[in-house]
Amino acid sequence: MAINIQLPTFDRSQARYQQDFLEDKFTSFKNTVNNPNIGFFNIINDESLVTECQEIYQQHKKRVKCFVQIGIGGSSLGPEMLTSAINNSGVQFLYINNIDPDELFEQLASITNIHETLFYFVSKSGGTAETMASFAIITNWLKDQGITQKELPSYYVFGTDPTKSDMLNLGRELGISCISVPTNVGGRFSVLTPVGFLPAIFAGQDLTSLLAGAKETRESILNNKLEENSLFLLASYLDELKSQGVNQTIFMPYSSKLRNLSFWFVQLWAESLGKKYSLDQKEVNQGLTPIPAYGATDQHSQMQLFMEGPYDKVFFMLEVENFQHDYSLENCFGTPSLVKLSHYTLAQLMKAEFQGTLTALTEAKRPFVHFKMNKNCEHNLGALILFFESLTALMGHYLNIDPFDQPGVEAGKKYAFEWLARKR
């Protein structure tokens, strides 16, 4: 697999590491990912989804210098993670992913040339309140600047369910291009679909490489030598830690370019694993709380709590071995701190801080898993994405919950509309 995963030592005599136990989880996992209603694991084979996005790109590539994606949750977090990690095109990206009117005002004001802008509205259901509210506002904003309804197909693209969706119907009515958000892929698992593909293409990414990394991970996961399978061993390790009271997961890449990977992981982990009821309908209030962080910045903030606070956290530490750029720290000053640094490069300093943190975590007896990618590229990013999606699905089996629903989210939506109805 493209990503090297270094697990800590553990007692392999425990039942959760035994072949029979792992084989049972392996069978359950394969049944899950081969369920036609759960598509994230196999959707990476559907080349038609890439073709749809490439066709849209060809229509708009000559004029687009600003790409605005409008969505919420998985319709925004995954795409923003992709384009902040790798942008080789110089296109500006804006993500309208909340309904704060002050922020929306500033975002629209930052668009300097409407005629060089493409708006990509994403909602699988086609009725997401926040997304449709933004659609109404942006359409009125464009109208104020002379863009008529007939001209909207030149500025808008919809990403939605390909068979049944209010947005699909609206797109057909207005002549707006619609690309598919597969029915069997939930929003938080949808980054390796047109939800993420379209902005990735405009960012100059190689989708073939992105999907090749994901496919490499898939083949590694389906390796039935379970005593060597990182996914299943890691899931058992997390299950062991949970039995010891470790129920919080820190995701900490040492890369500013991968900072948004942490926020994508937070939604994936929290919305999938935080459940009130077990599969047999017992009230369990289950979950593993995710916490986003990134190095080296959070060594100067959250790390104090991480090192000396409660023993309830496990760390996913992500190292990038080779950066695309580097800077010498050589200088002519006599200040002791500058003299000390002058023999090194900035990348070496980052590596030293990462290794120092691992040593400190070890001394403090804080459990961690060391993930290593040789560089930040499409192939490795695709590998990471499918690995953590698969780990999330597998942890559902360990926790005996459904990782693919979100009833707690739906309750909030229901009560929001009830509140609005009382205001009419």
N, C-alpha and C positions, 0 to 999 in steps of 0.2 A: 504494500500500500504506500501511497505517496507520503503519507504522514507517519512519522515514527512516534510510537506511543510507548513510553517507559513507565510501566506499572511498578509500584513499590512491592517489596516482598510480602507475602502473606502465607498463612498456614494452609497448605493445599490439602491437608487431611480433613478440613471442614467439609460438610456435606455439600455446601453451595459451590464448591470447586470440583466436585467429583464428576466423573464422566456421565453417569446416569442422570444426574441433576441437569448438567449442561445440555445433554442431548434432549431432555424434555423441553427446556427453554428454546433450544434450536428449532425443534419441531413447531412449537407454538409461534415462534417468530416467523418462520417460513409460511405458516398458515395465514398469519396476519398480512404479510406483505404480498402474498398471492391472492388475497381477497380482492375481488374486482371493485369493491367499494372503497378500497384504501389504495390509492394509486401512486403515492410518492416514490416508492422504491423502483417501480418499473416504468414510470412515465418518462424516464430519461432515454428510453428507446424510441420514443415517438418523434421522429424527425420532422413530421408535418408541423409541429408546434414551432420549431426553429424556422421553418420555411415561411410560415405566416408572418413572423416578426421581420424576417429579412425582406419580405415583400413591402411591408410598411416602411422599413428603413430606406429602401430604394426610392420610394415615392417622395420622401421628405429630406433625405440626407443633404442635398445641396443647399437648402435654406436654413436648416435647424442649427442654431448656436446655443439655444436654451431649451432644455427638456424639463417639463414640469410634470411630476407624477402626483396624482391626487388619489389617496386611499388611506386606509387606517389599519393598524395592526399588521397582519401579514402582507397586506397589499402595499405596504410602505417599508417596513423594517428590513425585509430581505433585499429588495432592490436598492435601498440606500446603503446597506452593507456592501453590496457588490460594487456600486459605482464609487463609493468612498475608498474602497480597497484598491481599485484599478481604474484609472481614467486616462486613456491614451489619446483621447480625441480633442481635448480642449473645450468640449461642450460643457456649458454650465448646467448643473442639476439643482432643481428645487423640489422639495418634498412637502406637499401640503397634506399633513397627516394629523391635524387637529382642527378644532373649531374655535380657536382663540381668535376673535375678530381683530385684535391689535396685531398679532403676528401675521395674519393673512393680509392685512393692509400693507405691512412692511414687505412681505414676500412679493405681492403684486407690484408694489412700487419699485422693486429691484429689477423688474423686467424692463430692459431699456429699449427693446425692439420687438414689438408684437409679431411682426412679419417673419422673424427668425425663431419663433417659439412654437413648440409642439406641446399640447396638453394631453396627458395620458390618464384617463379616469379608470380606476380599477375597482370593481366590486363583483365578486362571483355571483352573489344573489341579485345584483342590480338594483337593490333597494336600500343599501346602507345609508342611514340617515346623514351621517357626517359627510360622506362622499357626494351625495345628491345635493346637500346644502351648498357645498363648495361649487358644484356644477352650476347651480342657479346663480350664485354670486359671480362666478367667473364669466358666465354667459352675459350677464348684465354689464359687467365691467368691459367686456369686449364691445358690446353694443354701444356703450358710451364713447368708445374710441373709433366708431365707424365700421365695425365688423358686423355684417348682417347675418341673420340666421342661415341664409343660403350659403354663406361662406364658411360656416363652421366645419364642414368636412375637410377643409384645408388646414385646420388648426387642431382638430380633436381626433383622438383615437380612444375607443372603448376596449377594455379588457373585462370579459364577463363570461358567464356560463354560455356555452355554445348552443344550447337547446331551449332553455327556459329562463328568462330574466327580463325584468322591467327595462334594464339598460339596453339589452339586446333589441327589444321592441322599439325603444327610443332611437337607437342607432339606425335601425331600418327605416324609421319614419323620417329621419333627418338626413339620411345618406351618409352617415358617419361609419368609417371602417371599424369593425368589431373583430378582435382576436380572442382566442379561446383561453379561458381559465377552466381547466378540466373539472368536470363535475365531481370526480372521485378524489380530488386532492384538496385538503383543507387549507385555509389561508396561511397558517403558520408553517405549513410544509410546502408552500407553493413557489419558493424562490427559483427552483429549477424548472419553471414553466414560463409561458409568456409574461407572467407577472414580473419576473426578473430578467427574462431574455431581452425584452425590447429596450429597456434602459441600458443593459449591458452592451448591446450592439452599438447604441449611440455613444457609449463610452469607449468604443474601439476595442472591445474585448473579443477574444477568439472563443466562440461558443463550442466549437469542436473540442478544444482543449479543456474547457470547463466541464463538459459532459464526459470527456475521457477520464478525468480525475474521479468523477462520481462513479463511473462504471468500474474503475479499478478498485475503489472502495467496496462496491457491491460484490465483486468477485472475491475480495478478501474476507468479507463478512460471511459469504456462503461457503467458506472453507470449513469442511467438517472435522478438521483436526482441532477440536475444541480446546485442547490443552495449550494451543498456540494462538487461539482466536482472541484478539485484543478486545473486541466488542463484548463478548460474553464474559471474559475474565473481569473486565472493568465493571460490568453490570453487577456481577457477584461481589466485587470489592465494595461498590457503593452500597449494596444491600447489607454487607457486613458492617460497614460504618454506620448505616442507619440504625442497626440493632444496638449500636453503642451510643446512640444519641446524636450522631452527626447527620443533620437534616438540612444543612445549607450548603450551596454549591457556588463557589467563587469562580467566575470565568475571567481569566486575566491574561490577555495577549500582551506581549512586550512589543507593541507596534501601534503608533497613532493611526496608521492606515487601516488597521484591523480593529480599531476601537468599537466601531458599530457592529462588529461580529458579536460583541458582548451583549448588546441590546437586542439583537436578533435572537441570541440564545436565551435571554431572559424570557421573552414571550413564549418561545418553543417549550421551555422547561416548565414554566409556571402554568401556562394555560393547559398544557397536556397532563401534568402530573398532580396538580392541585384539585382533588376531588372529594366531595362529601361522602359519596357512596362507593362501595366496592362493587365488583362485578356480580356478586351474589346479593346486592342491595342491602348490605349492612352499612350502618353509618360509621365511617372510619376517619373522616376528615384527614385524608392522606395528602402527602406532598413533600417535595424537596424544594426549598426556597432558593431561587437563583439570585446572585448579587453580581452586578457588572463592575469590572475594574479594568485598568490597563496600566502597564508599566512603561517607563519608570515613574510616571506621575503619581500613581496611588501609593508608592512607597512613602510619599510625604503626606499622606492623609489617612486612607483606610487601613494601611498596613499596621498601624499601632494597635487597632482593635483586632486585626487578624492574628497578630503575633501573641498578644497578651490577654485577649478577651476569652469568651467561653470556648470550650473545646467542642464546638458544634458545627464546624466548617471543614469542607474538603475543597482543595484548590485545583482547578484545571489551569495549569501554567503553560502558555503557548509561546514557544521561542521561534523567531525567524533567524535562521543561521546567517543568511547573506542578504544585505540590503542592496538596493539598486545603486545607491549613492553613498558616499562617505566623505568625511572631512578630517583633515589632520588637525590635531590640537597643539601643534608646535607653535611656540610664541617666544617673544624676546623679553618678557617681563620677569621680574625677580620675585613677585608675590609667591609665597610658598605653595598655595593651592594651584596656581597656574604652572609653576615649575613641575609639580607632581604630575600634572596632566599632559605636559608637553611631549612625552614620549609615545603617546597613543593616538588613536583615532576615535571619532564619535561612536562608530559601530562597536569598537572594542569596549568603550565605556558602557554602552547599552548591554553588551554581553556580560561584562563584569557585574553589572547591577542585577541582571537576571540570575547568574550563577550565585551571587551573594545571597539573593533572596531564597534560592533553593536550599543553600546551606543553613541559613537562618531558620527556615521552616523545619528542616530536619532536626536541628538542635532543639527547637521548641516543641518537637513531637507533634507537629501539625501535618496531617495527611495531605499529600498532593499527588497529582498525576502530571507527568512532564510530556507535553505534546511538542513535537519538533517538525517544522517544515523548512526545507532548504532555502526557499525564497517565497515571497508573496507573488503568486502568479495564478492564472486561471485554473490550471491543472490542480494545483494544491488547494485552491479555494473550493473547487467542486468536490474534491475528496473530503475536505473538512465538513462541508455542508451535509453531504449524505451520511457521513459517519454520525454526526450529532442528531440528525433526524432519526437514524436507525437506533441509536442509543436511547433516545426518548421513547420510541415505540417499544423497545425491549423492556425498559424500566416499567412500563405499564403492566407487563406480565409479572415482574418482581413485586410490584406494589398491589397487584390484583385490582387494578382500576382500568377504565377505558381512557386511553390517552388521546382519543380522537374527537371527543365531544367537549362542550364548554357551557354547561347549563348555568353556571354562575354568571357568565357574561350575558347570556340571554335574559336572565332575570333583570339585570340592570337596564337593558334596552326596553323591556316591557314597561318598567316603572317610569322611565323617561318619557315615553309616549303618553302614558296616563297623565303625567304632570302637564305635558303640553296641551292635552285635551281639555284639562280644567281651566286653561288660560284663554281659551277661545271665546 
